[in-house]
Amino acid sequence: VAPVIARRFLATEVDSTDNETKNGNRRVRKEFSDKMKDGPGFADFVSGMSEPLTPEQALEKASAAQNRLQSKLTKGTRLPRWLKTDIPMGNNVTRIRKTLRDLKLHTVCEEARCPNMGECWGGGKHGTATATIMIMGDTCTRGCRFCSVKTSKTPAALDPKEPENVATALAAWGLDYIVLTSVDRDDLPDFGSNHFASTVQKIREMAPQMMIECLTPDFLGRPELIEPVALSGLDVYAHNIETVESLQRMVRDHRANYKQSMFVLEHVKKTKPTLLTKSSIMLGVGESDEEVLQTMKDLRSAGVDIVTLGQYMRPTKRHMKVHEYVTPEKFKHWEQVGNELGFLYTASGPLVRSSYKAGEFFISEILRKRSAAAAANAAKKENQNLRDIAATIATEERKKTMEDKI
């Protein structure tokens, strides 16, 4: 019986407390009602100010309201008009997306939520259809603050059939220009270097006419891992510096750094001097104009041929904030600076990305001209060889004739 009494006693105590709380709430509500009765009435709200505003005061209030609105816009509540794009759609987009799902492939276009996906996959105004395939899985071992790709210390194992699947898909699509990129795989002994090279070689076998760009990780700056990719048969070797030197630690994973990325680009040029090299800079993360200029000079000193500059756009609220939205006029300025510094091509604009469509159109033209020049040189040498052979034969015939006469 005792336990039952104890439970009843506790229940009584709780009920008593509840009653006191309810009574206290009633007193608060009554006090609030009394204050409202003694407070201002409806007439006080609608009567307005004792004196009308002067034109100067009205203009000042309107300006303050406009400034508040502009402040909200710059804090990221709305994108500037120049950053708005159409939703990707069309027959080519649908076909490529279906093939990706069937072969279990990934694109950085989708994973990184690129705003140019519809233009690139559809061919755009330049007619050069492009896609960026992300190999070695969809999970990265690094965690850069600007990137929306999934991260993990232990991603899934590499798919040994991926190089062949990628080559099969690309051969079926009939694209003009393909960009291969990858997640970082610091969990692998070779950081994925041989897998990258194998994929390029398979594409070369199945689609020899296709132009191939590789946007690679830094491979921790190890030359023996950079070289297999550089010599695999690609046309453009890209590695992104991402931002200026002072912001590297804030923007990128701690395993990546400015000097290491510069070394990668320099070593590629030393390994194969004829290979086009490319890098990209994000703007709007807190950099100064002087820092951007210095970064472009450093890239040119490293032998980089092509540079792209684009606006950083925050993929989710968990990523670093946009410091500022750089205007199209400023991007135009950096394009002129790039041309003056001697880059073979500078793609600069708010929606430009490292694998930007217009850039690939220009690069493809460069590569076609190089191929045509190489073919012309080969034909010239062959013709010269034929002339040399003909001259040799003619000389021998003359000697033979002279000997017969003697």
C-alpha positions in Angstrom: 0.0 0.0 0.0 2.9 2.4 0.8 4.1 2.7 -2.8 0.6 3.6 -4.0 0.3 6.3 -1.4 3.7 7.7 -2.5 2.6 7.8 -6.1 -0.6 9.7 -5.1 1.4 12.1 -3.0 3.7 12.9 -5.9 0.8 13.3 -8.3 -0.8 15.7 -5.8 2.4 17.7 -5.6 2.5 18.0 -9.4 -1.1 19.1 -9.7 -0.6 21.7 -7.0 2.4 23.2 -9.0 0.3 23.2 -12.2 -2.5 25.1 -10.5 0.0 27.7 -9.2 1.4 28.1 -12.8 -2.1 28.5 -14.2 -2.9 31.2 -11.7 0.3 33.0 -12.4 -0.5 33.0 -16.1 -3.9 34.4 -15.5 -2.4 37.3 -13.4 0.1 38.1 -16.3 -2.7 38.2 -18.8 -4.8 40.4 -16.6 -1.9 42.8 -16.1 -1.2 43.0 -19.8 -4.9 43.7 -20.5 -4.9 46.5 -18.0 -1.8 48.1 -19.6 -3.4 47.9 -23.0 -6.5 49.7 -21.7 -4.4 52.5 -20.4 -2.2 52.6 -23.6 -2.6 54.5 -26.9 -5.8 54.1 -28.8 -6.6 53.6 -32.5 -6.7 57.4 -33.0 -3.1 57.7 -31.8 -2.0 55.3 -34.5 -3.8 56.9 -37.4 -3.4 60.6 -36.5 0.2 60.5 -37.9 2.9 63.1 -36.9 2.1 66.4 -35.5 3.7 68.1 -38.6 4.0 66.8 -42.2 7.5 65.8 -43.5 9.5 68.4 -45.5 10.6 67.3 -49.0 14.2 66.9 -47.6 13.0 64.6 -44.8 10.9 62.5 -47.2 13.9 62.1 -49.6 16.1 61.1 -46.7 13.6 58.4 -45.6 13.3 57.1 -49.1 17.1 56.9 -49.5 17.4 55.1 -46.2 14.8 52.5 -47.3 16.6 52.0 -50.6 19.9 51.5 -48.8 18.3 48.9 -46.6 17.1 47.0 -49.6 20.5 47.2 -51.3 22.1 45.9 -48.1 19.8 42.9 -48.2 20.7 42.2 -51.8 24.4 42.3 -51.2 24.1 39.9 -48.2 23.0 37.2 -50.7 19.2 37.3 -50.4 19.0 37.6 -54.2 21.4 36.9 -57.1 22.3 39.8 -59.4 20.6 39.6 -62.7 23.8 38.6 -64.6 24.0 35.4 -62.6 20.6 34.0 -63.5 20.5 31.2 -66.0 17.9 29.0 -67.7 17.1 25.5 -66.3 19.0 22.9 -68.3 16.8 21.1 -70.8 16.7 19.7 -74.3 17.1 16.4 -76.2 20.9 16.3 -75.7 20.6 17.0 -72.0 18.1 14.2 -71.5 20.1 11.7 -73.6 23.4 12.4 -71.7 21.7 12.2 -68.3 20.1 8.9 -69.2 23.4 7.4 -70.3 25.1 8.6 -67.1 22.5 6.8 -65.0 22.7 3.6 -67.1 26.5 3.4 -66.8 26.6 4.7 -63.2 28.8 7.6 -64.2 29.0 11.0 -62.5 29.6 14.5 -63.9 31.0 17.5 -62.1 28.3 19.5 -63.9 25.6 17.9 -61.7 27.7 17.3 -58.5 29.0 20.9 -58.4 25.6 22.4 -59.6 27.2 24.2 -62.5 25.1 27.0 -64.0 26.3 26.3 -67.5 25.2 22.7 -67.8 22.4 23.3 -70.3 24.7 25.3 -72.6 27.6 22.8 -72.4 25.6 19.6 -72.9 23.4 21.1 -75.6 26.2 22.5 -77.6 25.4 26.2 -77.0 25.9 29.0 -79.5 29.3 27.7 -80.6 28.0 24.2 -81.5 30.8 22.4 -79.6 28.9 19.9 -77.3 30.9 19.3 -74.1 30.5 17.4 -70.9 32.7 17.0 -67.8 32.9 13.5 -66.5 33.9 13.0 -62.9 35.8 9.7 -62.4 36.9 7.7 -59.3 33.5 8.0 -57.7 31.4 10.9 -56.3 33.0 11.1 -52.9 36.1 13.2 -52.2 38.7 12.7 -49.4 39.2 16.4 -49.1 36.8 19.1 -47.8 37.2 22.4 -49.6 34.9 25.1 -48.3 33.6 26.1 -51.7 32.8 22.6 -53.1 29.5 20.7 -52.8 30.9 17.3 -53.7 30.4 14.7 -50.9 33.4 14.0 -48.6 34.6 11.0 -46.7 37.9 9.6 -45.3 37.1 6.2 -46.8 35.3 6.5 -50.1 34.1 3.4 -52.0 36.7 1.4 -53.9 37.5 2.3 -57.6 35.4 0.7 -60.3 37.8 -1.3 -62.5 35.3 -1.1 -65.4 35.0 2.7 -65.2 37.6 3.6 -67.8 35.9 1.3 -70.4 32.4 2.5 -69.4 33.5 6.2 -69.7 35.0 5.5 -73.2 31.9 3.6 -74.3 29.6 6.5 -73.2 31.7 9.2 -74.8 32.0 7.3 -78.1 28.2 6.9 -78.2 27.5 10.6 -77.4 29.5 11.9 -80.3 30.9 14.9 -78.3 33.5 17.2 -79.7 35.3 17.9 -76.5 35.4 16.1 -73.2 36.7 17.2 -69.8 37.7 14.5 -67.3 38.0 15.5 -63.7 38.0 13.6 -60.5 37.5 13.7 -56.8 40.7 13.7 -54.6 41.6 10.1 -53.6 44.2 10.5 -50.9 43.2 7.0 -49.6 44.9 5.4 -52.7 48.6 4.6 -52.9 48.9 6.5 -56.3 46.1 9.0 -55.5 44.3 7.6 -58.6 46.9 8.7 -61.1 47.0 5.3 -63.0 43.2 5.1 -63.1 43.1 8.6 -64.6 45.7 7.7 -67.3 43.9 4.4 -68.1 40.7 6.3 -68.7 42.3 8.7 -71.2 44.0 5.8 -73.0 40.6 4.0 -73.4 38.9 7.1 -74.8 41.8 7.5 -77.3 41.2 3.9 -78.5 37.4 4.2 -78.9 37.1 7.9 -79.9 40.4 9.0 -81.4 39.0 12.2 -82.9 37.8 13.5 -79.5 39.7 16.3 -77.8 40.4 15.5 -74.2 41.0 17.8 -71.3 41.9 16.5 -67.8 41.2 18.6 -64.7 43.3 16.8 -62.2 44.0 16.8 -58.4 47.4 17.9 -57.2 48.6 14.3 -56.5 50.3 16.0 -53.5 52.8 17.5 -55.9 54.5 14.1 -56.6 56.2 14.1 -60.1 55.9 10.3 -60.5 52.1 10.6 -60.2 51.8 13.8 -62.4 53.7 12.3 -65.3 51.5 9.3 -66.2 48.5 11.6 -66.7 50.5 14.2 -68.7 51.8 11.5 -71.0 48.5 9.5 -71.4 47.4 11.1 -74.7 45.4 14.1 -73.5 45.2 17.5 -75.3 44.9 19.9 -72.3 46.2 19.4 -68.7 44.2 21.6 -66.2 44.8 22.1 -62.5 43.1 24.8 -60.6 44.9 27.3 -58.3 41.3 28.2 -57.1 42.2 31.5 -55.3 44.9 33.9 -54.4 47.8 32.8 -52.1 46.6 34.5 -48.9 43.1 32.8 -49.0 44.3 29.3 -49.8 43.9 28.0 -46.2 40.4 29.6 -45.8 39.1 28.3 -49.2 40.8 25.0 -49.8 41.5 21.8 -47.9 44.6 22.0 -45.7 46.4 19.4 -48.0 46.2 21.7 -50.9 48.3 24.9 -51.2 49.4 27.6 -53.7 53.0 26.5 -54.2 52.1 22.8 -54.7 49.5 23.7 -57.4 52.0 25.9 -59.1 54.6 23.1 -59.1 52.0 20.7 -60.7 51.5 23.1 -63.6 55.2 23.8 -64.0 56.1 20.1 -64.0 53.5 19.3 -66.6 55.2 21.8 -69.0 58.6 20.3 -68.3 57.2 16.8 -68.9 55.6 17.6 -72.2 56.2 21.2 -73.4 53.7 21.0 -76.3 50.8 20.2 -74.0 48.4 23.0 -73.3 48.1 23.8 -69.6 45.1 25.6 -67.9 44.1 26.9 -64.5 41.2 28.7 -62.9 40.6 31.4 -60.3 37.4 32.1 -58.3 36.6 35.7 -57.6 34.3 37.1 -54.9 35.9 35.3 -51.9 37.7 38.2 -50.4 40.7 38.7 -52.7 42.1 42.1 -53.7 42.9 43.3 -57.2 46.6 43.3 -56.5 46.4 39.6 -55.4 44.5 38.6 -58.5 47.0 40.3 -60.7 49.9 38.6 -58.9 48.2 35.2 -59.2 47.8 35.6 -63.0 51.5 36.6 -63.3 52.5 33.6 -61.3 50.4 31.3 -63.5 52.0 32.8 -66.6 55.5 32.3 -65.1 54.6 28.7 -64.6 54.0 28.3 -68.3 50.2 28.2 -68.1 48.6 28.8 -71.5 44.9 29.3 -70.6 43.3 30.9 -67.5 39.6 31.2 -66.6 38.1 33.5 -64.0 34.6 33.2 -62.6 32.3 34.2 -59.8 32.2 32.0 -56.7 28.6 31.0 -56.0 27.7 29.5 -52.6 26.3 26.0 -53.3 24.6 25.6 -49.9 24.3 27.5 -46.5 26.9 25.1 -45.1 29.6 26.5 -47.4 31.6 29.7 -47.1 29.7 32.9 -47.8 30.1 35.0 -50.9 32.2 38.1 -50.1 31.0 40.1 -53.1 29.4 39.7 -56.5 32.0 40.9 -59.0 30.5 42.9 -61.9 30.7 41.9 -65.6 32.7 45.0 -66.2 35.4 43.8 -63.7 35.6 40.4 -65.4 36.0 42.2 -68.7 39.0 44.0 -67.2 40.6 40.8 -66.1 40.1 39.3 -69.6 42.1 42.3 -71.0 44.8 41.8 -68.3 45.1 38.1 -69.2 45.6 39.0 -72.9 48.2 41.6 -72.0 50.1 39.0 -69.9 50.4 36.7 -72.9 47.9 33.9 -72.1 46.9 32.0 -75.2 43.3 32.4 -74.1 41.5 34.1 -71.1 37.9 33.2 -70.3 36.6 35.7 -67.8 33.0 36.2 -66.8 30.5 35.8 -63.9 29.4 32.3 -65.1 32.7 31.1 -66.4 33.9 27.9 -64.8 37.1 25.9 -65.2 35.4 23.8 -67.8 33.6 26.6 -69.5 32.0 26.1 -72.9 33.3 29.1 -74.8 36.8 28.3 -73.6 36.5 24.8 -75.0 35.3 26.1 -78.3 38.4 28.3 -78.6 40.7 25.6 -77.3 39.3 23.1 -79.8 40.0 25.6 -82.6 43.6 25.9 -81.4 44.0 22.1 -81.3 42.5 21.7 -84.8 44.9 24.3 -86.2 47.8 22.6 -84.5 46.8 19.2 -86.0 46.4 20.7 -89.4 49.8 22.4 -89.1 51.4 19.1 -88.0 49.7 17.3 -90.9 50.9 19.9 -93.3 54.5 19.6 -92.0 54.3 15.9 -92.3 53.1 16.1 -95.9 55.8 18.6 -96.7 58.5 16.3 -95.3 57.0 13.4 -97.2 57.0 15.4 -100.5 60.5 16.4 -99.8 61.5 12.8 -99.2 59.8 11.8 -102.5 61.7 14.5 -104.4 64.9 13.3 -102.8 64.2 9.7 -103.8 63.3 10.8 -107.4 66.5 12.8 -107.6 68.6 9.9 -106.3 66.9 7.5 -108.9 67.5 10.1 -111.7 71.2 10.4 -110.7 71.7 6.6 -110.7 70.0 6.3 -114.1 72.3 8.9 -115.5 75.3 7.1 -114.1 74.1 3.9 -115.6 73.6 5.5 -119.0 77.1 6.9 -118.9 78.6 3.5 -118.0 76.7 1.8 -120.8 78.1 4.4 -123.4 81.6 3.8 -122.1 
